[in-house]
Amino acid sequence: MAVTHEVVNQPPPMVGRNIFTDNVPLVEATQWTKSAGVVPTATELGAVLGTADMAELAARAHDHPPVLRTHDRVGHRIDEIDFDPAWHTFMDLAVSHGVHASPWQDPGPGAHARRAVLFSLLAQTEPGHGCPISMTYSSVPTLALNPELMGEWGPKITASVYDPGLRPPADKRGVLLGMAMTEKQGGSDVRAGTTSATPVSDGYLLRGHKWFCSAPMSDAFLVLAQAPGGLTCFLLPRVLPDGTRNGIRFQRLKDKLGNRSNASAEPEFIDALAQRVGEEGRGVRTIIEMVNHTRLDCVIGSTAGMRQGVAEALWHARHRNVFGRRLWDQPLMRQVLADLCLEAEAATVTMMRLASAYDAETDAPFRRLATAVVKYWVCKRGSAHSAEALECLGGNGYIEEFPLARRYREQPLMSIWEGSGNVISLDVLRAMATEPATVDAFLTEVEIGTGIDPTLDALTASLRKRLGQHIEQSQARKLTEDLALALQASLLWRYAPEPVAAAFSAARLSNDRGLTYGDLPDGVDTAAIMERHLPE
């Protein structure tokens, strides 16, 4: 057979690398967040995740999404969800490395920051499995409000053993938790839910429906329902202690734009037995700590996606020749690549500072406002970032065999999950109005960088003035954006090299900033910025 062509000028596979050690900003952040103890584990995990085998498993988990089996072959109702073995590989990796619960297993300085490092590595490789890992991690602060339930479920939640399958919790070595809050008629307005909770001798019977149930294969769910005293939080197990299935019926799995390796379902509760968590009528207040921790994980997931996009774009540009020169060496492409790197590095330092705020109770006022601000901004930036990174690969970026098409569909989820843009912006206003200490804590953090950069100083002074005045709801997005940019610039001036911080301030804070990635001002040291992010 005649050979019509040979394959040349295509980048080699980006495998055989360590996705932790080649992420310089993340490695550096382990030092200033007091999380350096994670470096040996992260190095080991980063080497595993950088292999060709793991890249193939990530693609397989996406290409073979979960399947709902409502009945067995003879007609018994079972409501089970089957996953590809690739999914279970990632779940086992995450649980065995404690990403689902390590801060509760080994609390103390740096605990949440150490977990953020490991979670970001896993989410960079296969993001879908992050949902049940995040739900389980974030359930603990809420469950702790019921010491009896925590005593029963806590040891199984924090066990570093992945034990899939539906059995009574007492018969399992480890369990996972999910969440079911929203309903068709309410969405983010969870108080509009109509699911009822009727008290009985051994708990409450829940009857109703939910529109989204995260991680439906989990062993139990945190659920909101209307009890006699108002909207209340409940723990709803899949399997009862005697081995019978609880009254949970999955109607279908969601056909999602992305996040396809993970299952999201529409359940109906038919007199499903549940236990109350927290007081009746205080359901939102009870579950809010779970929500805050999952918002942190949205930030980690978005940042991980930015790192993947940067690595793929840089690798392609390093090995691809166009018009007689490497893309890496062409000035216009360097502008784009450096700008993508700036965004990823800003997200990384912000992610790590936010995670570290969950390690110290003295940081509670800061993390209350910062969680909302950072969730809004970093997750909002993720979608455009993935689009630009994909474009760097040209037509290959748009092909399913390359990972950036998958990432392009994944990034919008982080902006939607646990509150889309307007919901989060309103939460920023709510935090400032009801907890004024959060404003002082946030600005105090930003002002640590005072006196280094006049552009940042001007923005900080403007924010001080604006926050002392009444803020209209219509201004919430702009305010949240400015708060986020001020925090990111302050962190970069403190923890990144001067070329990175100076370029970020010029590109994001100055009056002549561009509107798209690659609109960097003159004088930016693109080489210094890009070298910090180049995968080796």
Secondary structure, 3 states (H helix, E strand, C coil): CCCCCCCCCCCCCCCCCCCCCCCHHHHHHHHHCCCHHHHHHHHHHHHHHCCHHHHHHHHHHHHCCCEEEEECCCCCEEEEEECCHHHHHHHHHHHHCCCCCHHHHCCCCCHHHHHHHHHHHHHHHCCCCHHHHHHHHHHHHHHCCCHHHHHHHHHHHHCCCCCCCCCCHHHCCCCCEEEECCCCCCCCCHHHCCCEEEEECCEEEEEEECCCEECCCCCEEEEEEEECCEEEEEEEECECCCCCECCEEEEEECCCCCCCCCCEEEEEEEEEEEEEECCCCCHHHHHHHHHHHHHHHHHHHHHHHHHHHHHHHHHHHHHCEECCEEHHHCHHHHHHHHHHHHHHHHHHHHHHHHHHHCCCHHHHHHHHHHHHHHHHHHHHHHHHHHHHHHHHCHHHHHCCCCHHHHHHHHHHHHHHCCCCHHHHHHHHHHHHHHCCHHHHHHHHHHHHHCCCCHHHHHHHHHHHHHHCCCCCHHHHHHHHHHHHHHHHHHHHHHHCCHHHHHHHHHHHCCCCCCCCCCCCCCCCCHHHHHHCCCCC
